[in-house]
Amino acid sequence: MNRKIKEVVITEVGTRDGFQSEKKTVDTNDKILLINDLINAGFKRIEFSSFVSPKAIPQLADADEVIKGIKRNSDVTLTALVPNLRGAIRAVEAEIDEIVVFLSASESHNNKNLNRSIKDSLLGFEEVIKLANDSNIPVHGDISTAFGCPFEGEISSKKIVEISKEYKNLGFKGVTLGDTTGMATPPIVTKAIRDIKENIPDFEITLHFHNTRGVGLANVLVGLNEGITHYESCFGGIGGCPFAPDATGNICTEDLVYLMHEMDIDTGIDLNKLINVAKKAESILGYVLPGQVMHAGPRLKKYSIENVPTATGGWFLMSNNGALHGIKVIDLTRVISGPFCTLLLADMGAEVIKVEPKKGDNVRNQGNFIDGFSAYFSQFNRNKKSIILDLYEDGDKEILKCLLKDADVLVENYRPGVLAKMGFDNKTLRNINPKLINASVNGFGSNGEFSQRPAFDFIAQAMSGFMHMNGTDQTGPIRSALPISDLVAGLYCAFGVVCALQARNHTNSGQSVETSLTSGLISLMAYLSSEYFVTNENPKKTGNDHPILSPYGLFKTKDGNIAVAPANDKLCAVFLKEVELENLLKEEIFLNNALRVKNRNKLNGIINSKMSLNTTDFWVEKLNKAGCPAGKVFSLGEALNSQISKDNEMVIHSDGPGKRKIKMTGFPVKLSDTPAKLYRNAPELGEHTEHILSKLNKKN
């Protein structure tokens, strides 16, 4: 390693290279905020934007406005990319400190990126350098795809040297070697640097690496070994070229600065302030950035013991790398069905903004409370933001329209037609945002005579046939203890939203999604309805027994009950053998399953008498060891505290308002790379109103 290097210069390119490929255009004021924070963190060089055609890269169309908002500092050099004379004129008028022109070492990429040959690009730079010299502005030259091209493959160092010589002859102050698609490796980097130094002594070299293949910082170490002291990087490790495949992820500035400081190389940058900038960028973009140090912190970062995950699975995570990060959901729902849908989306990383009236969601005032905060509400509204809007007021309707302009999903659970009466019918929603997916949960669907009836879970259980199937002839119909129609409808709605998001990737258009409490439960009756369609007879109520299998169900033990599920003839034989009743299978009335179902009561009585001689634990162990599914009937408390829940992290807790520990059930869907997380407490009523409205005011 070159021990003579004591300091390096790092150029931050986040608001240019980092934002140019983002699907959603970052607000101008957010860019200015980040740049000013970067200056405060100690950066001396910032490539703030690019003066390119707004049609080519609309994300950077506001370059002229951005520089006006930056707090200029004579110690800080503000640079911008310029592709041609038109861009240079804009740059000069904006009074930037340094112009950076660029071309590609690959003819294919240069044509794709700049719509011209390398030769024509160099000819155009002659006009740029003349204008810059007349304006007393230095010019620096970038070479994209310097270490490899996705269209042409290897790029010879000879080609790099030739272009660098042209830059030197034009009067440029130096050259940046850009690793556009992360194809650089230490041997390739070493040769390129040495060849330039041999042929063009005293020509400043800057290195710009991408970490697409994970060797970005390894290439930096090679650069240091060759005496290079100028590097470009991007906060959070985002960015890439919109005109090249696989051009993802610059080396991360926080990781680079951390590496330099650990090697006693000065950058002049405050790492903690830089990490805060990266976290602001992460919040603005709405998804977890790939930088390592911004999440882990410096090597000797100290943690409070209270913030470490607990053995019961409790945690409070601010980072969000869920499968749905970057998806923005406007949530107009209340009570259970809709909030359960948006909870599922939020747990998987979507940004969910819950719109509430001044009195809030009714559930805020229901259930048991922890220091005045509803545990019920917390369970269904974690990971969400809250904003107060009165959707019967014209001004607040306009705010909702603004929120919908850049939203991906709208979810509501009003009675059909209510949202349209508020002024948000499907046509209006399409006009506001053609890519919007508007999802609805209702009671009976939006068509037919029942559509306008009020609906709650109890009614849906009754009218779907679900309640009629529960219980026995003696008990009559029995409802589920859970609000199952609400939960099923919410689950189906979330599924529909994800399907519509995937379809939008192909159609580039939004669509409507609808599910209802009754339709959801009717769909779950498929197992029983298949029998009805054949016989035209309602299945008999069987309580805890299986409608078409026997023996199967709950059986009495010495100290309680046991659930046993011998789902076929083989398991039935295993079960009866383990309870020492295998001879029953030889009796005429139990010879096959149909006969056992017909004579179920007699068979169950014999089994109950036998199993009552031993405890539940005895039978559970014996039957499972033999391969017959069996389990104890847990109370809710036993289930939540069971080893099953612990092994699957199904009990977690949040730090509620005032740092209250609010326990709740965890995440049933486990994704290996983009898992569901608890990264935000359930919000106080209107907790995020000011912040959200402030951002809207800046945009509008």
C-alpha positions in Angstrom: 0.0 0.0 0.0 1.2 3.5 -0.8 2.1 4.8 2.7 2.7 8.4 1.4 -1.0 9.1 0.9 -2.2 11.0 4.0 -5.3 12.6 2.5 -7.8 12.1 -0.4 -10.4 14.2 -2.1 -13.9 12.6 -2.4 -16.4 14.0 -4.8 -20.0 13.2 -3.8 -22.2 12.4 -6.8 -25.4 11.3 -5.1 -27.7 14.0 -6.3 -26.6 13.5 -9.8 -25.5 9.9 -10.4 -27.5 8.6 -7.4 -30.9 10.1 -8.4 -30.7 10.0 -12.2 -32.0 6.4 -12.4 -34.7 6.7 -9.7 -38.2 5.8 -10.9 -39.7 8.7 -8.9 -38.2 12.1 -9.4 -36.7 13.5 -6.2 -38.2 16.8 -5.1 -35.9 19.8 -5.8 -36.0 21.0 -2.2 -35.0 17.6 -0.9 -31.9 17.7 -3.3 -31.0 21.1 -2.0 -31.4 20.0 1.6 -29.1 17.0 1.1 -26.4 19.1 -0.7 -26.3 21.7 2.0 -26.0 18.9 4.6 -23.1 17.5 2.6 -21.4 20.8 2.7 -21.9 20.9 6.4 -20.4 17.4 6.6 -17.2 18.7 5.2 -17.3 17.9 1.4 -15.1 20.1 -0.7 -16.3 18.7 -4.1 -19.9 17.9 -5.0 -21.2 16.9 -8.4 -24.7 18.3 -7.8 -26.5 17.6 -11.1 -26.2 17.4 -14.9 -27.1 20.0 -17.5 -28.6 17.5 -19.9 -31.8 17.4 -21.9 -34.9 17.1 -19.5 -36.3 14.6 -22.0 -33.3 12.4 -21.7 -33.0 12.4 -17.9 -36.2 14.1 -16.4 -34.9 13.4 -12.9 -32.2 16.1 -13.4 -34.4 18.7 -15.2 -34.1 21.0 -12.2 -30.4 21.5 -12.2 -30.8 25.3 -12.6 -33.1 25.5 -9.6 -31.0 23.2 -7.5 -27.9 25.4 -7.7 -29.9 28.5 -6.8 -30.9 26.9 -3.5 -27.4 25.7 -2.5 -25.6 27.7 0.2 -22.5 28.5 -1.8 -19.1 28.3 0.0 -15.8 29.4 -1.5 -14.2 26.3 -0.1 -16.6 24.0 -1.9 -16.4 23.2 -5.7 -19.8 22.6 -7.3 -19.5 20.6 -10.5 -22.0 19.3 -13.0 -22.0 17.0 -16.0 -22.3 18.7 -19.4 -22.7 16.7 -22.6 -22.5 19.5 -25.2 -22.4 23.2 -25.8 -26.0 23.7 -24.9 -25.4 22.2 -21.5 -22.2 24.2 -21.1 -24.1 27.5 -21.7 -26.6 26.6 -19.0 -23.7 25.6 -16.7 -22.0 28.9 -17.2 -25.2 30.9 -16.7 -25.7 29.0 -13.4 -22.1 30.0 -12.4 -20.9 26.6 -11.5 -17.4 26.1 -10.3 -16.3 23.4 -12.7 -17.6 21.8 -15.9 -17.4 18.1 -16.3 -17.7 16.8 -19.9 -18.2 13.1 -20.6 -18.1 10.5 -23.3 -17.7 6.7 -23.4 -14.8 4.6 -24.3 -17.2 2.4 -26.2 -18.8 3.6 -29.4 -21.9 1.6 -28.7 -22.5 3.2 -25.3 -21.5 6.7 -26.5 -24.2 6.4 -29.2 -26.7 5.1 -26.7 -25.9 7.7 -24.1 -25.1 10.8 -26.3 -26.5 9.9 -29.7 -23.1 10.6 -31.4 -19.7 9.0 -32.1 -16.7 9.5 -29.8 -15.1 11.6 -32.5 -18.1 13.9 -32.7 -18.1 14.2 -28.9 -14.5 15.3 -28.9 -15.1 17.9 -31.6 -18.0 19.3 -29.6 -15.8 19.6 -26.5 -13.7 22.2 -28.4 -16.6 24.6 -28.2 -17.2 23.8 -24.6 -13.6 24.4 -23.6 -13.5 27.7 -25.4 -16.7 28.9 -23.6 -15.3 27.7 -20.3 -12.0 29.4 -20.8 -13.8 32.6 -21.6 -15.8 32.3 -18.4 -12.7 31.3 -16.4 -14.3 27.9 -15.5 -12.0 24.8 -15.4 -13.1 21.7 -17.3 -12.6 18.1 -16.3 -13.2 15.1 -18.5 -15.0 11.8 -17.7 -14.6 8.5 -19.6 -17.6 6.2 -19.1 -17.3 2.4 -19.5 -13.6 2.8 -19.0 -13.1 -0.7 -17.7 -15.6 -2.6 -19.8 -18.8 -2.1 -21.8 -22.0 -4.2 -21.6 -22.4 -3.9 -25.4 -18.8 -4.4 -26.5 -17.1 -6.2 -23.6 -13.4 -5.4 -22.8 -12.1 -1.9 -23.3 -8.3 -1.7 -24.0 -6.2 0.6 -21.8 -4.8 1.9 -25.1 -8.2 3.4 -25.9 -8.3 5.0 -22.5 -4.9 6.5 -23.0 -5.9 7.9 -26.4 -9.0 9.7 -25.0 -7.1 11.0 -22.0 -4.5 12.5 -24.4 -7.3 14.2 -26.3 -8.5 15.6 -23.0 -5.1 16.8 -22.0 -4.6 18.5 -25.4 -8.0 20.2 -25.1 -6.8 21.8 -21.8 -8.8 19.7 -19.4 -7.5 19.6 -15.8 -7.8 15.9 -15.4 -9.7 12.7 -16.3 -12.2 10.5 -14.4 -12.2 6.8 -15.2 -15.8 5.7 -14.8 -16.7 2.1 -14.1 -20.2 2.5 -15.5 -21.4 -1.1 -15.0 -19.1 -2.4 -12.3 -16.8 -4.4 -14.7 -13.5 -3.1 -13.2 -11.2 -5.5 -11.4 -7.9 -4.8 -9.6 -5.7 -6.0 -12.5 -7.6 -4.0 -15.1 -7.6 -0.9 -12.8 -3.8 -1.2 -12.2 -3.0 -1.4 -15.9 -5.2 1.6 -16.9 -3.6 3.8 -14.2 -0.1 2.8 -15.0 -0.6 3.3 -18.8 -2.0 6.8 -18.3 0.8 7.8 -15.9 3.4 6.5 -18.3 2.0 8.3 -21.3 0.6 11.4 -19.7 2.6 12.4 -16.6 1.2 14.9 -14.2 -2.4 14.5 -15.5 -4.9 14.2 -12.6 -6.7 10.9 -12.4 -10.0 10.4 -10.6 -11.6 7.0 -10.1 -15.3 6.4 -10.2 -16.2 2.8 -9.3 -19.5 1.0 -9.1 -20.0 -1.9 -6.7 -22.2 -3.9 -9.0 -20.1 -7.0 -8.5 -18.9 -6.3 -5.0 -15.3 -5.3 -5.7 -15.7 -1.5 -5.6 -13.6 -0.9 -2.5 -11.0 -3.5 -3.6 -10.5 -1.3 -6.7 -10.1 1.7 -4.4 -7.3 0.0 -2.6 -5.6 -0.6 -5.9 -6.0 3.1 -6.7 -4.4 4.1 -3.4 -1.5 1.7 -4.1 -1.0 3.5 -7.4 -1.0 6.9 -5.7 -4.5 8.0 -6.8 -6.0 10.6 -4.3 -9.2 11.6 -6.1 -12.4 9.4 -5.9 -16.1 9.8 -6.7 -18.8 8.0 -4.7 -22.5 8.2 -3.8 -24.2 8.3 -0.4 -26.0 5.1 0.4 -24.4 3.3 -2.6 -27.3 4.1 -5.0 -27.1 5.2 -8.6 -26.3 4.0 -12.1 -26.5 4.9 -15.8 -30.0 4.9 -17.3 -28.5 3.9 -20.7 -26.6 0.8 -19.7 -27.9 -2.6 -18.4 -26.7 -3.6 -14.9 -25.3 -0.1 -14.2 -26.3 -0.3 -10.5 -24.8 1.0 -7.3 -21.9 3.3 -7.0 -19.4 2.6 -4.2 -21.0 4.0 -1.1 -19.5 7.3 0.2 -20.0 6.3 3.9 -18.2 3.0 3.3 -15.4 4.8 1.4 -14.9 7.5 4.1 -15.0 4.8 6.8 -12.3 2.8 5.0 -10.1 5.9 4.6 -10.4 6.9 8.2 -9.6 3.4 9.4 -6.4 3.6 7.3 -5.5 7.0 8.8 -6.2 8.8 5.5 -7.8 12.2 6.0 -11.0 13.1 4.0 -12.0 16.2 5.8 -15.5 14.6 6.1 -17.5 14.1 9.3 -18.6 10.5 9.0 -21.5 10.8 11.5 -22.9 13.8 9.7 -22.5 11.9 6.4 -24.4 8.9 7.8 -27.2 11.3 8.7 -27.3 12.5 5.1 -27.5 9.0 3.9 -30.4 8.2 6.2 -32.2 11.3 5.1 -31.8 10.1 1.5 -33.1 6.7 2.5 -36.2 8.4 4.0 -36.7 10.5 0.9 -36.5 7.6 -1.5 -38.6 5.3 0.7 -36.5 2.2 0.6 -33.4 0.8 2.3 -30.2 1.9 0.6 -27.4 -0.7 0.1 -24.7 1.2 2.1 -23.2 -0.8 4.9 -21.8 1.7 7.4 -24.9 3.9 7.3 -26.8 0.9 8.9 -24.1 -0.7 11.0 -22.4 2.5 12.1 -18.6 3.0 12.7 -16.7 0.0 14.0 -16.7 1.2 17.7 -20.3 2.4 17.7 -21.8 1.8 21.1 -25.4 0.7 21.6 -27.8 1.1 24.5 -28.7 -2.3 25.9 -32.4 -1.4 25.6 -32.2 -1.1 21.8 -30.9 -4.7 21.3 -33.5 -7.3 20.1 -34.9 -9.2 23.0 -35.2 -13.0 23.5 -39.0 -12.7 23.0 -38.5 -11.3 19.6 -39.1 -7.6 20.4 -37.4 -5.0 18.3 -37.7 -1.5 16.8 -36.1 -1.2 13.4 -35.9 2.0 11.5 -34.5 0.5 8.3 -36.8 -0.9 5.7 -35.7 -3.3 3.0 -39.0 -5.1 2.6 -40.2 -6.6 -0.7 -42.6 -3.6 -1.2 -40.2 -0.8 -0.4 -40.7 2.1 -2.7 -44.5 1.5 -2.9 -46.6 4.3 -1.5 -50.1 3.5 -0.2 -52.8 6.0 0.8 -54.9 4.2 3.4 -58.5 5.5 3.8 -59.6 2.4 5.8 -60.8 2.0 9.3 -61.6 -0.8 11.9 -60.2 -4.2 10.7 -60.7 -5.4 7.1 -59.0 -2.5 5.3 -56.4 -1.8 8.1 -55.4 -5.5 7.9 -54.8 -5.2 4.2 -52.6 -2.2 4.6 -50.9 -3.7 7.6 -49.8 -6.6 5.3 -48.4 -4.1 2.8 -46.7 -2.0 5.4 -45.1 -5.0 7.1 -43.5 -5.9 3.7 -42.0 -2.4 3.4 -44.7 -0.3 1.7 -44.9 3.3 2.9 -48.5 3.5 4.2 -50.1 6.9 5.0 -53.2 6.3 7.1 -55.7 9.2 6.5 -57.9 9.7 9.6 -60.7 12.1 10.5 -60.2 14.4 13.5 -61.6 11.8 15.8 -59.4 9.1 14.4 -60.1 5.5 13.6 -62.7 4.1 16.0 -60.4 1.3 16.9 -58.1 3.8 18.7 -60.8 3.8 21.5 -61.4 0.1 21.6 -59.8 -2.9 23.4 -57.4 -2.8 26.3 -55.1 0.2 26.7 -51.4 0.6 27.7 -50.9 4.0 29.1 -53.9 5.3 27.1 -52.9 3.7 23.8 -55.0 0.9 22.3 -53.1 -2.4 21.9 -55.8 -3.4 19.4 -55.1 -0.4 17.3 -51.4 -0.9 17.6 -51.6 -4.5 16.3 -53.3 -3.5 13.0 -51.6 -0.1 12.4 -47.9 -0.7 13.0 -45.5 0.5 10.3 -47.9 3.2 9.2 -47.9 7.0 9.2 -51.0 9.0 10.3 -52.3 12.2 8.8 -55.6 14.0 9.7 -57.9 15.0 6.8 -61.6 15.9 6.7 -62.6 14.5 3.3 -65.8 16.4 3.4 -63.8 19.7 3.2 -62.7 20.9 -0.2 -59.3 22.0 1.0 -58.5 18.5 2.5 -59.8 16.9 -0.7 -57.2 18.8 -2.6 -54.5 17.6 -0.2 -55.7 14.0 -0.9 -55.4 14.6 -4.6 -51.8 15.8 -4.1 -51.1 12.7 -2.1 -52.5 10.5 -4.9 -50.5 12.0 -7.6 -47.4 10.1 -6.8 -49.0 7.2 -4.9 -49.0 3.6 -6.1 -52.1 2.4 -4.2 -55.3 3.7 -2.7 -57.2 1.4 -0.3 -60.6 2.2 1.1 -63.4 0.2 2.8 -66.4 2.6 2.5 -69.8 1.3 1.3 -69.8 1.2 -2.5 -70.3 4.7 -4.0 -69.2 6.7 -1.0 -65.8 7.5 -2.3 -67.4 8.6 -5.6 -69.7 10.9 -3.8 -66.7 12.5 -2.2 -65.5 13.3 -5.7 -63.1 10.4 -6.2 -64.8 8.0 -8.7 -62.7 5.7 -10.9 -62.5 8.2 -13.7 -61.3 11.0 -11.5 -58.7 8.7 -9.9 -57.5 7.8 -13.4 -57.1 11.4 -14.3 -55.2 12.2 -11.1 -52.9 9.3 -11.5 -53.2 6.8 -14.4 -50.9 4.3 -12.7 -52.8 4.3 -9.4 -54.2 1.0 -8.1 -57.4 1.7 -6.2 -58.5 -1.1 -4.0 -61.8 -1.5 -2.1 -63.0 -3.8 0.6 -66.8 -3.9 1.1 -69.5 -6.1 2.5 -71.4 -7.7 -0.4 -69.6 -6.4 -3.5 -70.4 -3.3 -5.5 -73.1 -4.9 -7.7 -76.7 -6.0 -6.9 -79.4 -5.3 -4.3 -77.2 -6.1 -1.3 -74.3 -3.8 -2.2 -75.7 -0.8 -0.2 -76.5 -2.8 2.9 -74.4 -2.1 6.0 -72.1 -5.0 6.7 -70.0 -6.3 9.6 -68.2 -9.5 10.2 -71.0 -11.2 12.1 -73.5 -10.5 9.2 -71.0 -11.8 6.6 -70.4 -15.0 8.6 -74.2 -15.5 8.7 -74.9 -14.7 5.0 -71.9 -16.6 3.5 -73.0 -20.0 4.8 -69.9 -20.0 7.0 -71.8 -19.8 10.3 -74.3 -22.4 9.3 -71.5 -25.0 8.9 -70.1 -24.4 12.4 -71.3 -26.2 15.5 -73.5 -29.2 15.7 -77.2 -29.9 15.4 -77.5 -29.5 19.2 -75.7 -26.1 19.3 -77.1 -24.6 16.1 -75.0 -22.2 14.0 -71.9 -20.8 15.7 -69.8 -17.9 14.6 -66.0 -17.9 14.5 -64.4 -16.3 17.5 -62.2 -14.4 15.1 -63.6 -11.6 12.8 -62.7 -14.0 10.0 -64.6 -12.4 7.2 -62.7 -9.1 7.9 -59.4 -10.8 8.0 -59.9 -12.9 4.9 -61.2 -9.9 2.9 -58.1 -7.9 4.0 -55.8 -10.7 3.0 -57.5 -11.1 -0.4 -57.3 -7.3 -0.9 -53.6 -7.3 -0.2 -53.1 -10.2 -2.6 -55.1 -8.3 -5.3 -53.0 -5.2 -4.8 -49.7 -7.1 -5.2 -51.2 -8.8 -8.4 -52.2 -5.4 -9.8 -48.7 -4.0 -9.0 -47.2 -6.8 -11.0 -49.6 -6.3 -13.8 -48.7 -2.6 -13.9 -45.1 -3.6 -14.7 -46.4 -4.9 -18.0 -49.2 -2.5 -18.7 -47.9 0.7 -17.2 -51.4 1.4 -16.0 -53.3 1.1 -12.7 -56.6 -0.7 -12.2 -59.3 -1.3 -9.6 -59.2 -4.1 -7.1 -62.3 -5.2 -5.1 -63.0 -7.9 -2.6 -65.9 -8.3 -0.1 -66.4 -9.9 3.3 -69.0 -12.4 2.0 -67.1 -13.3 -1.2 -64.0 -14.0 0.8 -65.8 -16.4 3.1 -67.7 -18.1 0.2 -64.4 -18.8 -1.5 -63.1 -20.5 1.6 -66.1 -22.8 1.5 -64.8 -24.4 -1.7 -63.9 -27.6 0.2 -67.5 -28.0 1.3 -69.2 -26.4 -1.6 -67.7 -29.0 -4.0 -69.8 -31.6 -2.1 -72.9 -29.4 -2.3 -72.5 -29.0 -6.1 -72.6 -32.7 -6.5 -75.3 -33.7 -4.1 -77.3 -30.4 -3.9 -77.5 -31.1 -0.1 -76.1 -29.0 2.7 -73.3 -30.7 4.5 -74.1 -31.8 8.0 -72.8 -29.9 11.0 -70.0 -32.0 12.4 -68.6 -29.7 15.1 -65.0 -30.8 15.8 -65.4 -34.0 13.7 -64.3 -34.1 10.1 -67.2 -34.1 7.6 -65.9 -36.9 5.4 -63.2 -38.7 7.6 -63.4 -40.9 10.7 -61.8 -41.2 13.2 -60.7 -37.5 13.1 -61.2 -34.7 15.6 -61.1 -34.1 19.4 -60.8 -37.0 21.8 -60.9 -37.0 25.6 -57.9 -37.8 27.7 -57.2 -38.3 31.4 -56.6 -34.5 31.8 -58.3 -32.8 28.9 -58.6 -33.1 25.1 -56.3 -34.0 22.2 -56.7 -33.2 18.5 -55.9 -36.1 16.2 -55.8 -35.9 12.4 -55.5 -39.4 10.7 -56.1 -38.0 7.2 -56.1 -41.4 5.3 -56.5 -45.1 5.8 -52.8 -45.6 6.5 -52.7 -43.0 9.3 -56.0 -44.4 10.6 -54.4 -47.8 11.0 -51.4 -46.2 12.8 -53.7 -44.2 15.1 -55.8 -47.2 16.1 -52.7 -49.4 16.6 -51.1 -46.8 19.0 -54.2 -46.7 21.1 -54.4 -50.5 21.0 -57.7 -50.6 19.0 -56.4 -51.9 15.7 -58.9 -54.8 15.9 -61.7 -52.4 15.3 -60.7 -52.2 11.6 -61.8 -55.9 11.3 -65.3 -55.2 12.5 -67.9 -55.0 9.8 -69.2 -51.5 10.8 -65.6 -50.0 10.7 -64.2 -51.8 7.6 -63.7 -48.6 5.5 -63.9 -44.9 5.9 -67.5 -44.6 4.7 -68.7 -47.0 7.3 -66.6 -45.4 10.0 -68.2 -42.0 9.1 -71.6 -43.6 9.3 -70.9 -45.1 12.7 -68.8 -42.2 13.9 -70.5 -41.8 17.3 -69.9 -45.4 18.3 -66.3 -45.3 17.1 -65.5 -42.1 18.9 -67.0 -43.5 22.1 -64.7 -46.5 22.0 -61.7 -44.3 21.3 -62.6 -41.8 24.1 -62.8 -44.6 26.6 -59.4 -45.9 25.7 -57.6 -42.5 25.5 -59.1 -41.4 28.8 -56.7 -43.8 30.5 -53.7 -41.6 29.9 -52.8 -37.9 29.8 -52.7 -35.6 26.8 -48.9 -35.3 26.9 -48.6 -39.1 26.8 -50.8 -39.5 23.7 -49.3 -36.5 21.9 -45.8 -37.9 22.3 -46.8 -41.5 21.4 -48.9 -40.6 18.3 -46.4 -38.1 16.9 -43.5 -40.6 17.4 -45.5 -43.1 15.3 -46.2 -40.5 12.6 -49.8 -39.7 13.4 -50.5 -36.0 13.6 -51.7 -35.1 17.1 -51.6 -32.0 19.3 -52.7 -30.5 22.6 -55.5 -28.0 22.5 -53.7 -24.8 23.5 -55.4 -21.8 25.1 -54.5 -18.5 23.4 -52.0 -17.8 26.1 -50.4 -21.2 25.8 -50.1 -20.7 22.0 -48.5 -17.3 22.3 -46.0 -18.5 24.8 -45.3 -21.8 23.1 -42.0 -22.9 21.7 -43.6 -22.8 18.2 -44.2 -19.0 18.6 -40.7 -18.5 19.9 -39.1 -20.5 17.1 -41.0 -18.6 14.5 -40.8 -15.1 16.2 -44.5 -14.9 16.3 -44.6 -12.6 19.4 -42.8 -9.2 19.0 -43.2 -5.9 20.8 -43.0 -2.3 19.7 -41.8 0.7 21.5 -45.1 2.5 21.6 -45.6 6.2 22.3 -43.6 7.1 25.4 -41.5 4.0 24.9 -44.3 1.7 26.0 -43.8 -2.0 25.2 -46.8 -3.2 23.3 -46.8 -6.9 22.5 -48.3 -8.1 19.2 -48.2 -11.0 16.9 -45.3 -11.3 14.5 -44.9 -11.9 10.7 -46.3 -15.2 9.4 -44.7 -14.9 6.0 -40.9 -15.3 6.1 -38.9 -13.9 3.1 -35.2 -14.8 3.2 -33.8 -11.6 1.6 -36.5 -9.0 2.0 -38.2 -9.9 5.3 -41.1 -8.2 6.9 -40.0 -6.0 9.8 -41.3 -3.8 12.6 -39.7 -0.5 11.6 -42.3 2.0 12.9 -44.6 2.1 15.9 -48.3 2.5 15.4 -48.8 6.2 15.0 -50.4 8.7 17.3 -53.4 10.4 15.7 -52.1 12.8 13.1 -48.5 12.2 14.1 -47.1 12.8 10.6 -49.5 15.4 9.4 -47.1 18.3 9.6 -44.2 16.5 8.0 -46.4 15.2 5.1 -48.0 18.5 4.5 -44.6 20.2 4.5 -43.3 18.0 1.8 -46.5 18.5 -0.2 -46.1 22.3 0.1 -42.6 22.1 -1.2 -43.7 20.0 -4.2 -46.7 22.2 -5.0 
